[in-house]
């Protein structure tokens, strides 16, 4: 499979390195890359041989001979590139958030139906081992019924975006669509649609939302979910959940060691053994 990578910044680098790792197991290669910044373009291209470089994503879509594209551009550019890629017949992976409005979502869904290509949105939390474990014990009622869950995804202020696009709500959708969406997606994936919800938020001095706390009711289960871009860029990123079941409470934090712990009703404490398919550390992406 030949892949075109559109956007070689933070998330584009994550995708590029992931595709490089997958190429050791599968017959795939990144055959084309696109970015308007030469330094990012060259860095991405050096991972591959015989890769074609494009300044603009639309040129890659119109000219490159690939089977699929990964769209890792700023959020406000997703829709036009995704539709163009689908119409060219390319299977398409779109970074989250897939788009910033319902109207754009309708356009994407229509393009998918018209073209028949495969489309996927990068809601990656569903595939993280700690979250897969949570869904498994929820589905199997390993610890009885779920009673409540708290989740948060907290980051320092986002200062690494190209031309500071994160701080333009019309381009990023604020912390709501860029960060909070991960946990909202996972809850809906695991439990379903909420019956009711209430929202509280705070804002940067500019008026753009930088913190959102949402309380959900799913039947007799309640959830409290927070997403924050802190005023300080130095606050460590934390992904966290505490799921309270009838017979145990599961706590996860990427900042803790061990990261995942189960506290049983009878006082036992266990650390589930997770077996990731792939594990690596790399700071090249520059995502804080």
N, C-alpha and C positions, 0 to 999 in steps of 0.2 A: 504494500500500500504506500502510495506517495502522498505526503501531507504538505499543505501550505500553511505556514504560520504567519498570521497577520497581527502585528504588534509584538515587539520584542523587548518591552520594558519589564516591569516587575512580574506580572502574571505570565507574560509571554516567556520569560526566562524559566519560570516554573514548568510551563508546558514543554518547552524545548528540552530541558534536562530530563523530564519524565519520559518524553518520547525517545530520547537517547537511551535511557535505561530499558525501555520496552523493546528497542531495536535489538537488544541482546537475546531476546526470547522470540520475537516475532519478525516476520518479513515486512518491515516498514522503514521508511526514511523520510526525513524532512527534505523535500525537493525544492522548496521555494520559501523565502522569508521576505517580510515587508516591514519597514519602519522608516519614518522620515528623519530619524536621527542616525547618522552614519556610524557612530560609535556603538550603538545598540545593535544595529543591523550587522555590522562586522563581527561582533561578539557572538551573536546567534549563529551566523553562518559558519564560524570556525569549528563548530561541533560536527559538521557534515562535509562530505565530499560531493562535488558536482551539484552544489546548491545554487539556485538562481536568486539574485537579490533584486528587490524592488523597493523604490522609495515609498510608493503608495499602495495601500491594500487593494484598491480597485484595479490597479494595473495587474497585480498578481491574479486577481479573480478573472480578469479578461484574457490574460496571456499564458498563465502557467498551466502545465499539464499535470494535474494532481487528481487524486481520488476524493480527498476530503480537505477541509480547512478548519483550523482552530482560530477563532476570532477573539483576540485578547486585547482589544482596543479599549479606550475609555468608553464608559457605558453609553453615552449619547451617540456613539458611532456604530453601535451594534446592529441596529435594525437595517440600515441601508446596505451594509456589507453582507449581513446574513441573507437578505432577500436576493441580492445579486449573486451570491455564491450558490444558493439553492436553484436559482434560475439557470445557472451554468451547469447544474447537475451534480454539484459537489455535496457529499455528506458534510454536515456542518455541526461543529461544537462551538457553542456561544458561551463565553464567560458570563457569570451572573453579575448584576441582574440582567436578565435577557433583554429587558427594555424598561422604559420609564413611564409608560402610559398604557392604559387599556387599549387605546386605538392602535398603538404600535404592536401590541400583543396580537390583536386581531389580524393585522397585516401579516405578521410572521406565521400565524396558524394557517392563514389562507395560502401563503406561499408554500408551506409544507404540504398542504393537501394538493395543490396544483402540480407540484414538481415530483412528489413521491419520494424525495430523498429522505435519509435518516437525519434527524435533528436531535441534539442533546444540549441541555443547559448545565453548566458547571456547578451544580449544587452539590459540592463534594462532601459535605458533612455526612450525608447518607452512607458514604463508603468508608469513613474513618472507623478504625477498629473499635474504639471505645463507644461510639454511637451505634455501630452494628451490634455490639454486645447488648446495649440497652434495649434496642428494638427486639432482639431475640428473646431476652428474658421477659419483656412486656408481652410479646406474642404468645409465648409458651406458659405465661403465668408462673414462672419459676419461683418467684417470691410472693405469689398471690397477686391480688389486684393492685394496680397503681392508684395511689391516693392523691399525690401531688408531685409537682416537679418545679424546680427553680433552675433557670438557665441564664447564663450571661456570656457575652462576648464583648470584651472591653479592650480598647486599644488607645494608645496615645494619639495625639492629633496626627492626622495623615498629611505628611509634608513631602512625600516622595512622588506625587503624581505629576505627570507631564503638564507643564503650564498651569500647575495648581488646580487641575480640573475637579478634584474632590471637593473643593470649597465653593464650587458653583452648583447650587442645588438643581438647576436645570440640566446640568451635565451628569451629576452623580446620583441624584435622588436622595442625597444626604446619608447620614448613618442608617436611616431607616431601610433604604433599598440596597445599600452597599454592605452593611454588616449585620444588622438585625435580621435581615431576610434569611440568613443561614438557619437560625434557630426556629424561626417561624416555619420555614419549609420542612425542617425535620419534625416538628410537632405535628404538622398536618400529615406528613408521611407516616408517622407512627400511630397517631390517635385518630386523625380525621379532621373534619371541619368543626371549629368551636361553635358552641351555642351562643355565647355572648363574649364580649371583650371590652375592656376599658383601657384608655391610653393616657399616659402622662409623659411630658417631655420638657427638656430644657434646650436652650439655644446658645450658640456662639454670639459674640457681640454683633455680628453681622445679621443676626436673625435666623440663620440656618440651623435647623435642628442638629444637635450634637449628642443628645442622650434621649433614649426612649425606653420607657418601662411600660410593658403591656401585661395586663392580667386577663387570662382566658379561663373560661369554663367549658369543659368537655363533659357534659353530663354531671356526674358527681366528682370528677377530677378537676382540680384547678392547677393552673400553671402561671408562673410569674417569670417574665422574660425581659432582660435588659440588654440593650446595645448602646455602646458609648464610644465616641471619639473624645477623649479627654482634652482639656485645655492645654495640658502639657504634652509635648511630643515624646517625652521620656517615660511615660507610664508603661510598664511592661504589658504586652498583650497577654490576655488570659481568656481561654475558652473553658467554661465550667458548667457542670450540672450537678444537681442533687435530686435524685429520684426516690421518693418515699413510697415503698410498697407495704403491703400488709405484714410481711415477714422479714423485711430487710430494707436498708437504705443504701443506695449506691451513690458514691461521690466521685466525680472526675474533675481534675484540673490539670491542664498542661504544665502548670508551674510547680506541681507537687511531685515528689518521688516517694512511693509509687504514685503514678498518675490516677489509677483507677483502684478503688477500694470498696469492698462490700461489707457493711456492718450488719450482722445478723441479729434478729430479735433475741436469740439466746445468748448474745454476748460474743459470739465468735466473730473474728475479723479475717477476711480472706482477700487475697489479691489475685484476681482472675489472670490466667495465663493467656495472653493474646499472641497470635502468630501472624504477624503482618506478612503479606506477600512480598513487600519491598520496603526497605528502610534505608534512608540516607540523610546526611546533613550537608547543606550547601548554603552559603550566605550570598551567593552571586546575585540573586534576585533583588536584594536590597529592600525587601518588604519588612517593615518593622512591626 
